[in-house]
Amino acid sequence: MDDAPIVLGKLRQPPDSSERARPGRATATLPLTHDAHPSQPTDSAPVCRDPPLEILYRDEDLVAIEKPSGLLVHRTRLDAWARDFAVQRLRDQLGQTVHPVHRLDKATSGVLLFALNPAALATVSRAFEHGAVGKRYLAIVRGWPPPTLNIDHPLERLHDAYEPGEPSDELQPAVTRLVRLATAELAVCVDRYPLSRYALVALEPHSGRRHQLRRHLKHAGYPIIGDTTYGQGRHNRLFRSRFANERLLLAAVRLTLAHPRTGARLAIEAAPSADFARVATALGWPDLGSLDGAGP
């Protein structure tokens, strides 16, 4: 896989499509073979009553969207009252069945990948299970981490009532690599110090535990701003009052994997959304793309 050419993700548009990729998206397309049957639409035409989700990449096997913060991927009893889900919205938008191959927390924004047929679902799911998918995130955290940090800390499994199997309290191995990209100080006393320090970090999880990044950053002493479960309320309130921030400042910016049909290496990217970028700009980081050299 490492020797395969990198093919950057792009929305494959039909001639009459009104959807457009945002400026700055990669423009290379993925060559396809046609020896397998594409997934069949469930309806004759798409019926979407919600605002359309931004499509980052689409071919006959895969579709990737930019998930906004606050949108669940699918139903879960962890948020039993929710009525808005990425799976249903994308299905209605495309007019065909879609299969999520991984998950993002409700509060996390960024690249979210779906399979469009059972064969692609099986292949990409195995790639995730075997650690063959690269994932990169940006986050704004409290404190100044070292320039690089490897967080190797096992985590208890978090259970979801919709998942099959018996619950287990066994610890699961979990590793996250952190790279500090930028730092900032605010002349505000939040804790016992006259200044409050924050950092922009890139995160690469080498395992896929639920809430892994949020739990690992709490464990390391650099909680993510806006995290109401694992973060620090005083700092969250500061960002809410000073920057009108109402979200978790964690964004999935890059996903890399072998295409399930061709084996070509596929990189799908999404710049952090406007609400994330607005806070970053207020902290003195207006150009996130230049800071995250490996990102979009």
Secondary structure, DSSP 4 states (H G I P E B T S, - for coil): -TTSPEEE--B---TT----PPTT----------SSPPPPBSSSS----SPPPEEEEE-SSEEEEEEPTT-BSS--GGGTT---BHHHHHHHHHTB--EE-S---TT-EEEEEEESSHHHHHHHHHHHHTT-SEEEEEEEEES---SEEEEE--EEPPP-TTS-S-----EE--EEEEEEEEEEEES--SSSSSSEEEEEEEEEESS--TTHHHHHHHHHT-PBTT-TTTS-HHHHHHHHHHH---S--EEEEEEEEE-TTT--EEEEE-PPPHHHHHHHHHTT---HHHH-TT--
